[in-house]
């Protein structure tokens, strides 16, 4: 019996924000995987170690959570005024599929430094701030990353602290440009139904208000109190309750239909990455997952969000864009929970602590637009070399 050697593919393992994933240069992938399709999906599934019925990713690079079962493909951009194209693949843990329907805002913070290290960015300063213009290919949006440089290399160490990440690092500021522009999702409108608040009628659960927004990533916001929660919950409170997870998935499915993302609730099972579902509440004291006390006076609003069927340990970067945008628009559930009124930034509480995000939203003739959302993250290389894949 003959045995084939493992495939050896150049790769970099990086943390970006509160996520981490395996980064590839497009040209380094096997020829068959350089194009979208089954060959690419099969390669990335095997790299991560999915599907894994044990939910451990023992035989792959994944971490068996939505934050750590991620892949990124980067290439030199041929688009005007952009340095690189960035494609994100969310790998399912227990199912054999890769979801390409959205972006990862956290890993977006690592794309700039990966692009610089790959030689894709021209006119990088020896010292100071490099500006990397990124084309996010999944959702066809521009992201601008401001990456610190020291002595000709990306600066990764620093004193910027990010709740949900244990150690400090260098700050990377991200600008998500025109995050609610037409991308084919939910009709391309920021509010796909045309309403700031809709009523969801979910069989077996009830009728309750929801803000359905497409900014950063399609997101369904509901009030914590309307579904029996406080907004101070930590991961175990939700993720160790199968009935709660099933309720959230049902709400997400009906919200996805309302947003026009799917035609029938049965389609939600094969579209786990989008839309996200989150619940909000007015500020309250709580203790974060690290034991840090968060006072109500430290935040404007409480937000908890689910990703890939589980409560996220902190906050997805793209959902943070949705939070910042919704908070800036009077009349949404997020804005109301934050106390109402006009605002250009919001500091929200999540399970690991707090995060501040800004958004520039404007109303004209009854229609809301957002020019950009801004937040800070950090990123660093964890390992680089080759990933080996059985073939």
C-alpha positions in Angstrom: 0.0 0.0 0.0 1.4 3.4 -1.0 1.2 6.4 1.3 1.1 9.9 0.0 3.1 12.6 1.8 1.4 15.5 3.4 0.9 18.7 1.4 3.1 21.5 2.6 1.6 25.0 2.3 3.2 28.3 3.4 1.0 29.9 6.0 1.0 32.3 9.0 -1.0 31.8 12.2 -2.1 35.2 13.5 -4.2 36.8 16.2 -6.3 39.7 15.1 -8.4 41.4 17.8 -10.1 38.7 19.8 -9.9 36.1 17.0 -7.1 34.0 15.4 -6.8 32.2 12.2 -4.6 30.8 9.5 -3.5 33.3 6.8 -2.5 32.3 3.3 -1.2 34.2 0.3 -3.4 33.3 -2.7 -0.4 32.3 -4.8 0.9 29.9 -2.2 -2.2 27.8 -2.3 -2.3 24.6 -4.5 -3.5 25.5 -8.0 -6.9 23.9 -7.6 -7.5 25.9 -4.3 -6.6 29.2 -5.9 -10.1 29.4 -7.2 -13.4 29.3 -5.2 -14.9 25.9 -5.0 -14.8 22.4 -3.5 -11.0 22.1 -3.7 -10.5 25.3 -1.7 -13.1 24.4 0.8 -11.7 20.9 1.3 -8.2 22.2 1.9 -9.3 24.8 4.5 -11.6 22.3 6.3 -8.6 19.9 6.6 -6.3 22.7 7.7 -8.6 23.7 10.5 -9.5 20.1 11.4 -13.2 20.1 10.5 -15.7 18.6 10.6 -14.9 17.4 14.1 -17.7 15.5 15.9 -15.6 15.7 19.1 -15.7 19.5 18.9 -11.9 19.8 19.7 -10.0 20.4 16.4 -7.3 18.1 17.8 -6.2 17.2 14.3 -6.0 20.7 12.9 -5.1 24.3 13.4 -8.6 25.4 14.7 -9.5 26.1 18.2 -13.0 24.7 18.1 -14.7 28.0 18.7 -16.2 30.5 16.2 -13.3 32.9 17.1 -10.6 30.4 16.2 -11.9 28.3 13.3 -11.0 31.0 10.8 -9.1 31.3 7.5 -7.9 34.2 5.5 -6.6 34.5 1.9 -4.8 37.6 0.8 -3.5 38.7 -2.6 -2.1 41.8 -4.3 -5.1 43.9 -5.4 -5.7 45.0 -9.0 -8.3 47.4 -7.9 -7.5 51.2 -8.0 -6.5 52.7 -4.7 -6.3 49.4 -2.9 -3.2 47.4 -1.7 -4.7 44.0 -1.2 -7.7 41.8 -1.6 -8.8 40.0 1.6 -11.1 37.0 1.6 -12.4 35.5 4.8 -13.6 31.9 5.3 -15.4 30.9 8.5 -15.0 27.2 8.9 -17.8 25.3 10.6 -16.7 23.1 13.5 -18.9 20.1 13.3 -20.1 20.4 9.7 -18.2 20.1 6.4 -18.6 23.6 5.0 -16.9 27.0 4.9 -19.1 30.1 5.1 -18.0 32.9 2.8 -21.0 35.1 3.4 -19.4 37.7 5.6 -16.3 39.4 7.0 -14.4 39.0 10.3 -13.8 42.4 11.7 -11.3 41.1 14.3 -9.0 39.4 11.7 -9.3 42.5 9.6 -6.8 44.1 12.0 -4.2 41.5 11.1 -4.6 41.8 7.3 -2.6 45.0 7.1 0.5 43.6 8.9 0.3 40.4 6.9 0.1 42.4 3.7 3.1 44.5 4.6 5.1 41.4 5.5 4.1 39.8 2.2 5.5 42.7 0.2 2.0 43.7 -1.0 2.1 47.3 0.2 4.1 50.1 -1.5 5.6 53.1 0.2 5.7 51.7 3.7 7.4 54.2 6.1 10.5 53.2 8.0 8.9 54.5 11.2 5.5 55.9 11.9 2.1 54.7 10.6 1.6 52.7 7.4 -1.8 53.0 5.7 -3.1 49.8 4.1 -6.1 50.0 1.9 -7.9 46.6 2.0 -10.6 45.4 -0.3 -12.8 43.0 1.7 -13.8 40.6 -1.1 -16.6 38.8 0.8 -18.8 41.9 1.2 -17.1 44.2 -1.3 -16.1 47.0 1.1 -13.0 49.0 1.8 -11.2 48.8 5.1 -8.3 51.1 5.9 -5.8 49.8 8.5 -3.3 52.0 10.2 -0.4 49.8 11.1 2.5 51.1 13.3 6.0 50.6 11.9 9.3 50.7 13.8 12.7 50.3 12.0 11.1 49.1 8.9 9.1 46.3 10.5 5.5 46.0 11.7 5.4 46.9 15.4 3.4 44.2 17.2 4.3 44.9 20.8 2.9 47.9 22.8 0.7 48.9 25.7 -2.7 48.9 24.0 -5.1 46.7 26.0 -8.1 45.0 24.4 -10.7 43.3 26.7 -10.9 39.7 25.6 -7.1 39.5 24.9 -4.8 38.6 27.8 -1.7 40.6 26.9 -1.2 44.2 25.6 0.1 44.8 22.1 0.4 47.6 19.5 -2.8 49.5 18.6 -4.1 49.1 15.0 -6.9 51.5 14.1 -9.4 50.3 11.5 -11.8 52.4 9.4 -14.7 50.4 7.9 -15.6 52.6 4.9 -19.2 53.0 3.9 -20.1 49.8 5.8 -23.8 49.8 4.9 -23.3 50.3 1.1 -25.0 48.0 -1.3 -23.4 44.6 -1.1 -26.3 42.4 -2.2 -27.2 41.5 1.3 -30.7 42.1 2.4 -31.3 44.3 -0.7 -28.3 46.4 0.1 -30.1 48.8 2.4 -28.8 49.6 5.9 -32.3 48.8 7.1 -33.5 46.1 4.7 -37.2 46.4 5.7 -37.1 50.2 5.7 -37.8 50.3 9.4 -35.6 51.2 12.4 -37.7 48.7 14.4 -39.6 45.7 13.2 -41.8 43.1 15.0 -40.5 39.6 14.8 -43.2 36.9 15.2 -41.4 33.7 16.1 -43.5 30.6 16.7 -43.1 29.1 20.1 -41.1 32.1 21.3 -43.4 35.2 20.9 -43.7 38.6 19.3 -41.1 41.2 20.1 -39.4 44.3 18.6 -36.1 43.9 16.6 -33.7 46.2 14.8 -32.5 44.6 11.6 -29.4 46.3 10.3 -26.9 45.7 7.6 -23.8 47.6 8.6 -20.5 45.8 9.0 -22.4 42.5 9.0 -26.1 41.8 8.8 -27.3 41.8 12.5 -30.5 41.2 14.4 -30.8 43.2 17.6 -33.4 42.4 20.2 -34.0 43.6 23.8 -32.6 41.3 26.4 -35.7 41.8 28.6 -38.0 40.7 25.8 -36.4 37.3 25.6 -35.9 36.8 29.4 -32.3 38.0 29.9 -30.5 40.8 31.7 -27.8 41.7 29.2 -25.1 40.9 31.8 -24.8 37.2 30.9 -21.5 35.4 30.3 -20.8 32.6 27.9 -21.7 29.8 30.3 -25.1 31.3 30.9 -26.1 30.8 27.3 -23.7 28.2 25.8 -24.4 25.6 28.5 -28.2 25.8 27.9 -29.1 23.9 24.7 -32.7 25.2 24.9 -31.4 28.8 24.9 -29.1 28.2 22.0 -32.0 26.6 20.0 -34.2 29.6 20.8 -31.6 32.0 19.6 -31.1 30.0 16.4 -34.8 30.1 15.7 -35.0 33.8 16.2 -31.9 34.2 14.0 -33.6 32.2 11.2 -36.8 34.2 11.3 -34.9 37.4 11.4 -32.8 36.3 8.4 -36.0 35.7 6.4 -37.3 39.2 7.4 -34.0 40.7 6.2 -34.3 39.0 2.9 -31.1 37.0 3.4 -32.9 33.7 3.0 -36.3 32.6 1.7 -37.1 30.0 4.2 -36.0 29.4 7.8 -34.6 26.0 6.9 -31.9 27.7 4.9 -30.4 29.3 8.1 -28.6 26.0 9.0 -26.3 26.3 5.9 -25.7 30.0 6.6 -24.3 30.1 10.1 -22.0 33.1 9.8 -24.6 35.7 8.9 -26.8 37.2 10.1 -25.6 37.7 13.7 -28.0 37.9 16.5 -27.4 40.2 19.6 -29.4 41.3 22.6 -29.1 44.7 24.3 -29.9 46.3 27.6 -29.3 49.6 29.5 -26.1 49.8 31.5 -25.7 47.7 34.6 -22.9 46.5 36.9 -21.5 43.1 36.2 -18.3 41.1 36.5 -16.6 40.1 33.2 -15.3 36.7 32.4 -11.8 37.6 33.6 -13.2 38.8 37.0 -12.9 42.4 36.1 -15.7 44.5 37.6 -17.6 46.6 35.0 -19.6 49.5 36.4 -22.7 50.8 34.8 -21.1 54.2 34.7 -18.3 52.7 32.6 -20.5 51.9 29.6 -23.4 53.3 27.5 -25.1 50.0 26.8 -24.9 46.2 27.3 -24.5 44.0 24.3 -24.2 40.2 24.0 -23.9 38.6 20.6 -23.9 35.1 19.2 -21.6 33.8 16.5 -21.8 30.4 14.8 -24.5 29.3 17.2 -22.7 30.3 20.5 -22.4 33.4 22.7 -19.2 35.1 21.7 -16.6 35.5 24.4 -16.1 39.2 23.6 -17.5 40.9 20.4 -17.1 40.2 16.7 -15.5 43.2 15.0 -18.1 43.4 12.3 -20.9 43.2 14.9 -19.2 46.1 16.7 -19.6 48.1 13.5 -23.3 47.3 13.5 -23.5 48.3 17.2 -21.8 51.6 16.6 -23.9 52.4 13.6 -27.2 51.4 15.3 -26.3 53.4 18.4 -25.7 56.5 16.3 -29.2 56.4 14.8 -32.0 57.5 17.1 -35.0 55.1 17.2 -33.1 51.8 17.0 -33.2 49.4 19.9 -29.4 49.9 20.4 -29.8 53.7 20.6 -32.7 53.4 23.0 -30.9 51.0 25.3 -27.9 53.5 25.3 -30.2 56.3 26.5 -31.3 57.7 23.1 -30.2 60.9 21.4 -27.5 61.7 19.0 -24.1 60.1 19.4 -20.9 59.6 17.3 -19.4 56.8 19.5 -20.6 54.2 22.0 -18.8 52.3 24.7 -20.5 49.0 25.2 -20.1 46.2 27.7 -19.6 42.6 26.4 -18.7 39.4 28.3 -15.0 40.1 28.4 -15.2 43.8 29.2 -15.8 46.9 27.2 -15.2 48.3 23.7 -15.5 51.7 22.2 -16.6 52.1 18.5 -17.4 55.3 16.6 -19.7 55.8 13.6 -20.5 58.7 11.4 -24.2 58.4 10.5 -26.3 61.0 8.6 -29.9 61.3 7.6 -31.1 62.8 4.4 -34.7 62.7 3.2 -35.6 60.1 5.7 -32.8 57.7 4.7 -29.8 56.9 6.9 -26.3 56.5 5.6 -23.0 55.8 7.5 -19.8 57.0 6.0 -17.5 55.0 8.2 -17.1 53.2 11.5 -13.9 53.3 13.5 -12.4 51.1 16.2 -9.1 50.0 17.5 -7.7 46.4 17.7 -4.4 44.8 17.9 -2.7 41.9 16.0 0.4 39.8 16.0 2.0 36.8 14.3 1.8 33.7 16.5 3.6 31.3 14.1 4.8 31.3 10.5 6.1 28.6 8.2 4.1 25.9 6.6 0.9 24.1 7.5 0.9 20.4 6.6 -2.3 18.9 5.1 -2.9 15.2 4.4 -3.9 14.6 0.8 
